[in-house]
Amino acid sequence: MIWEVPSFNVVRTLGEHVDGCANLAWSPDDSMIVTCGRDKHARLWDTKSGHLLKKIGRLAEPVSGCIWAPDGQSFVVSSLDKEHSIQSWSVDGELICDWAKKHRVQDVCGSADGHWLVAVDDSQSIHIYNAVTRKLECTMKLDSRPTSVSISVDSRHLLVNKQNDEAQLIDLVARKPVQKFLGHTGGACLIRSAFGGANESFVVSGSEDGSILIWHKNSGVAVEKLQGHSPRTNAVVWNPTDPCMIASCGDEGVIKM
């Protein structure tokens, strides 16, 4: 469902997914959305009309994530299908290439400058690729399974949420952890975190216990703990044009602003 802000009226309801939608990504110009289905398909939508434009391939496992190319003419989808874990598709629904990487990808993100593509898998690894050449530049091992990953707007830092009740800030250039964020709970379910606030000075995360945690990015100090959802807060995202607004969603099927 698509809501208009600040009226919070529903403007579009997109159907088709029968087993739930695990993730989604807006195109750079907001004209299209890719949704990632547990039914092993990705779908491309026209956001103005709500029409389904393309139904993307059938994989052996659910689609886990999507990122758009900066020009908005193609996108990358990730999946838990180890044989086809990362694929590039055109907006015409044509397969551009299969990256031939043997990971069960939990989540994927791309840098705003188009240089990096980062995938996290279920074997406690981060894989950093050159998004242009598709060459694997670095693999980093973690001490716990990652549940989500995102890149800062300046393309310098990576934010990884993990099952062991910790989110970690990683310097993409130095290839090392530089900060950690504690106070939320992980667990077996997918929990997402994000950069945000003025100049992306903060980190926010959902939590297995239903709360929402906000930290200073540089110091790692928790500055706020909000009552979120019950039983858990799955994902939180910051409004890119309003540093004072976040949106959260939980297992009870409610979205809060």
SULDAQUI-V388484 format. One line per field, one symbol per residue. phi: phi as a letter, one per 30 degrees, with the letter a starting at -180 (. if undefined). psi: psi as a letter, one per 40 degrees, with the letter a starting at -180 (. if undefined). burial: 1 if it has 24 or more other C-alpha atoms within 12 Angstrom, else 0. A space follows every 50 residues. Layout:
BEGIN
phi: ???
psi: ???
burial: ???
END
This chain:
BEGIN
phi: .cccccdiddcbbccidccjcdaabddecidbbccccddibcbcbdddci dddbccgccdbedcaabcdedicaacccaddddbdbbcbdddicddacdh ccbcddabbbdddidcbbbccdcibccccddddiddcabccccaddcabb cdddiccccbcbddibcbcbddddhadbabbbkcccjdddbcbadlidhh dbbbbdaddjdbcbbdddciddcabcdcbbdbcdabbcddcbdcbbcbbb ddiccbc
psi: ihihhedfihdihhadhdfihdiihiideeeihhihieeeiiihihddde ihdihhihieiihdiiiiideeeiihiiiehddfdhihiieeehhdihef hgighdiiiiideedihhiiaeffihhhihddeehhdihhiieihidiii iideedihhhiieffhihhhhddefiheiihidiibadihhiiiiaahff eihiiaideeihhhihdddehheihihciheihdihiiheeheehiiiii eefihi.
burial: 01000000000001011000111111100001111111111111111000 01111110101111111110010111111111011111111010000010 11111111111001111111111111111010010000010101111111 11101111111111111111110000001111111110111111111001 11111111111111111001000001011001111111000000011111 0000011
END
